Each structure stands twice: as C-alpha cells, then as structure tokens.
Amino acid sequence: MTSSPAGSETTLPPLSLYIHVPWCVRKCPYCDFNSHAFSGDIPEEAYLRALLEDLDQDLSLTGGRSIQTVFIGGGTPSLMSPAFYQQLFQALRQRLDFSPGAEITLEANPGTVEQARFEGFHEAGINRLSLGIQSFNPEHLKVLGRIHDDKAAHRAIQAARQAGFDNFNLDLMHGLPGQTPDDAIADLEAALAWEPPHVSWYQLTLEPNTEFYSRPPVLPDDERLWDIYEKGGDFLRQNGYSDYEVSAWSRPGMASRHNLNYWTFGDYLALGAGAHGKITGTGNVSRYWKTRQPSAYLNRIGSRTAGSETIEPGDLPLEFLMNALRLTEGVDDQLFSTRTGLPLSTVAVKLEQLRKENLLAPDRIKATELGHRYLNSLLERFL
C-alpha cells in the first residue's frame, strides 16, 4: 500500500477516520461484523495503546489532510468508558488535524449506557450518537437476540438527549420474522416520537457466518417485504424525512457526513481490530485492513495492517458506482474522474446506453426510480 501523494489537500478526496471496537455483551444471531462477546473487564488501557501505535504507523497516509468525520463502530463501542474516549481523542488531536466542526459519531446500544456515561462521551468530544434500537417490539427484540427491551430503548434515547446529543441516529430493522406492515409502522412511529434527525431503516438480511444463516428464521415473503418498504417509506416522507441513501433517512441538512464520504468514494483511515480503510495514493486507490482477532491486534508488534490491495483500474468504475448509486441524488459526472483518476470517457458509452434505457438520469450519475429497482443488474454492466 502506497502513501498519499505530495501536493495540495484539494487534489485528494476528503479524509475520514473509522475506529473499530470489537467487543460486545452478546453476539446477535444476525450480526456478521467483527464482534466478540466479552465478559469481565475490557482491556481498555491496552487497546488505547494499540490504537495509538496503529495510528502512528499510518500517519503518512493522511497526505496532509484534516479529518472531516470520525465513526466509532463495533461491536459495542459504548461498552468503553468515557475516560477511554477522553484519552483517545486527546491523543488523536495531538497526532491529527481535525477540521472545525468535525462530525464524530459513536455507536451505542441500549442496555450498555446510562446518562452519566452519555455525558462523559459528549465531554470527550463525541457530537453524534447512533443508537442500535432495531425494534421497539419486545417480541421482535427477543428474536433478534438483543440485550435490551423496548423500555430500555426509550430510556437510552431520553438519556442521550438529556446529555446534550441533538444530533443522533436511530437504527431500525424491517423485514423481521413475523413482522407485518403495521408492526413496521409502529416501530417508525415510536422512533419518530423522539424527533430523531436521522433514521437508518434497513432490511434484515441473512449473512454467511451468522447464527441466522445456519438456522434461518422464517422471514416475510417478497410481497410483504415490498408492502412494508412502500408503506414505511411513505410514512417517513410524510413526516419530513428523505431517503438520501438506500437505507438512510434524514431531516433536511442532517444526513450522515461520514456515510456521505463513503458513498462519494472519499478516503478513510482504519484503526482497530478488523477495521477497513481506503486511501488514494500516487496514481492508484488502495484498500487495507487490520488484524481481525482482538488478542492478536493487542499483542502485535509493528504494523497492525493485515493486508492491502490496489484496486485495478478496470475495477474502479464498478467500485465507484457501487457507492455513488446508493445515493438518491447520485453525483455529478465530473466526480467520477476526480475520485478514480480515470477519464469519464472510460465509462461514457455505458452511461449513455443506461440513460437511453431510462436507468440513469440524463444529467448526472444518478439511478432513476427504475434504475434503483434493478440496481444490481445495472451495476453488472460494469463487471
């Protein structure tokens, strides 16, 4: 993996930072993330040292850029103490330049937080929370293996607001075992009662290497799934939310800036066990990933990067479009060249054909309503 090229910051994509905390109380049956159930005391001091050693190895990858956004995912990052994050961000700011007003998001799960802890997160400089609610239906929460109930979900949202978090996301799933359209709307009603600036509302899928994949529950059929999706989408729009991305809804001006950097093919540093990053280098774009097992990550000497790969020029169009076309409004044509380093002529013929078929908008790289319906088939044209 090469470091970023010399030159002005404006020649490179915006830079974000992803930090992974791999521990959780209990592995959920649908979860395919790098998460590990942990009992007892999490080794916070050792993990803090490992993260900073990890960053020190990667500082050259910034290319002189400031950090625009940070996302701390897991696992369950809210298991770590406020003191951990206070020390972490003090050390990060000594090593990295943060842009004024940088968006800093922490994932938190109900059942692992209380108001004092939220207040401590806020004091550490975290200014956005993403709360893993998934459902407000007690029976659905049990099926999903969540450690919280509906009451704990409401308490967590209230605690977050009282701690000063005006910017927060509520994570909800639909297409749950036995779920009806009315059940899905009830979840959305419960969420919107808290007036969240942002809602992630995504369909439950059965991923390999999960308990649900090996012992699949009975999910709603395609007709019911479509009914849930249509009615839920209408409900969100009627209440002032727009779906700026496939599964993300926000009030005006409250879209996740971190996620927007992903979808517009920006760069991001990776810290933590199993974290993945993307960096634009001298004439290339690379992806890299960190040592996955927490114990190996903690005990690694030297670089904790487990592997990297340069994206072949022939693969860059598909990589770019898989991200950009998730956005409802797509992106300007010129962003293709800016982010990939390839001339637009590389894909011009295919884009024109897709526009003739009414799968792409005429004036930008944006899927039409028909294009979104057949998005996978559309993307296959770039294989």
C-alpha positions, 0 to 999 in steps of 0.5 A: 500500500502506497502513501498519499501523494505530495501536493495540495489537500484539494487534489485528494478526496476528503479524509475520514477516520473509522475506529473499530471496537470489537467487543460486545455483551452478546453476539446477535444471531444476525450480526456478521461484523467483527464482534466478540462477546466479552465478559469481565473487564475490557482491556481498555488501557491496552487497546488505547495503546494499540490504537495509538501505535496503529495510528502512528504507523499510518500517519503518512497516509493522511497526505496532509489532510484534516479529518472531516468525520470520525465513526466509532463502530463495533461491536459495542463501542459504548461498552468503553468508558468515557475516560477511554474516549477522553484519552483517545481523542486527546491523543488523536488531536495531538497526532491529527488535524481535525477540521472545525466542526468535525462530525464524530459519531459513536455507536451505542446500544441500549442496555450498555449506557446510562446518562452519566456515561452519555455525558462523559462521551459528549465531554470527550468530544463525541457530537453524534450518537447512533443508537442500535434500537432495531425494534421497539417490539419486545417480541421482535427484540427477543428474536433478534437476540438483543440485550435490551427491551423496548423500555430500555430503548426509550430510556437510552434515547431520553438519556442521550438527549438529556446529555446534550446529543441533538444530533443522533441516529436511530437504527431500525430493522424491517423485514423481521420474522413475523413482522407485518406492515403495521408492526413496521409502522409502529416501530417508525412511529415510536422512533419518530416520537423522539424527533430523531434527525436521522433514521437508518431503516434497513432490511434484515438480511441473512449473512454467511457466518451468522447464527441466522444463516445456519438456522434461518428464521422464517422471514416475510415473503417478497410481497410483504417485504415490498408492502412494508418498504412502500408503506414505511417509506411513505410514512417517513416522507410524510413526516419530513424525512428523505431517503438520501441513501438506500437505507438512510433517512434524514431531516433536511441538512442532517444526513450522515457526513461520514456515510456521505464520504463513503458513498462519494468514494472519499478516503478513510483511515482504519484503526482497530481490530478488523477495521477497513480503510481506503486511501488514494495514493500516487496514481492508484486507490488502495484498500487495507485492513487490520488484524481481525482477532482482538488478542492478536491486534493487542499483542502485535508488534509493528504494523497492525495492517493485515493486508492491502490491495490496489484496486485495478483500474478496470475495477474502479468504475464498478467500485465507484458506482457501487457507492455513488448509486446508493445515493438518491441524488447520485453525483455529478459526472465530473466526480467520477474522474476526480475520485478514480483518476480515470477519464469519464470517457472510460465509462461514457458509452455505458452511461449513455446506453443506461440513460437511453434505457431510462436507468440513469438520469440524463444529467448526472450519475444518478439511478432513476426510480427504475434504475434503483429497482434493478440496481444490481443488474445495472451495476453488472454492466460494469463487471 
